[in-house]
Amino acid sequence: MATLFELVNEYNELYNLATEDGDPVALADTLEAWMPVIEQKAQGYINVIQTLEMEAKRAKEIAAEFTAKQKARENSVKSMKQMLLMALDGMGKKELPAGDFTIKVQANGGKKPLIIDQEDAIPDSMLKVIYEADKERIREYLESGNECEWAHLEERGRHIAIK
């Protein structure tokens, strides 16, 4: 069976032939004959689209389930490690043999954590200024008919709605 694009091209060729002849009856008959074929192909596309959408939705649900499982397991590991740390601290030990394993208390690496107690008391010399584009202001400027060489508005995209 022909692809949707092939059918559309054939439809347009027939349309052009029918309109060149100037025969409205031939045009109507030609278009009427091709519409069911195109509609059938479009129905096939819609069936596949709906199946893929359902599969994508289920895959997203499964991913969310696995993400929840991941978080739960990570939280369990963190909690169990915290319990081991508290137990070692309670015994005053830095190391504990555990069968084939050895549990050791180690200091975290990297920079010491920084806590800002009073944001408003920070001197200006310790602040940094971040400049970023005010996109809403630029949009309003362009929408009001102004032009500039450093920004422009794109045309909105289009999409298919299936009802």
DAURWO-V447880 format. One line per field, one symbol per residue. ss: DSSP state (A for helix, B for strand, O for the rest). phi: phi as a letter, one per 30 degrees, with the letter a starting at -180 (. if undefined). psi: psi as a letter, one per 30 degrees, with the letter a starting at -180 (. if undefined). A space follows every 10 residues. Layout:
ss = ???
phi = ???
psi = ???
This chain:
ss = OOOAAAAAAA AAAAAAAAAA AOOAAAAAAA AAAAAAAAAA AAAAAAAAAA AAAAAAAAAA AAAAAAAAAA AAAAAAAAAA AAAAAAAAAA AOOOBBBBOO BBBBOOOOOO OOOOOOOOAA AOOAAAOOOO OOOOAAAAAA AAAOOOOOOO OOOOOOOOOO OOO
phi = .ddedddddd eddddddddd dicddddddd ddddeddddd ddddeddded dddddddddd ddddddddde dddddddddd dddddddddd diccbbdbid cbcbdbddci dddcccdbed cddedccbcc cbddddddee ddddjdbadc aacddddbac ccb
psi = klleeeeeee eeeeeeeefe fgjeeeeeee eeefeeeeee eeeeeeeeee eeeeeeeeee eeeeeeeeee eeeeeeeeee eeeeeeeeee fhlfkkkibf lkkkklkkaa lkkkkjejef fklefglkkk klkieeeeee eefgflllfg llklkklllk kk.
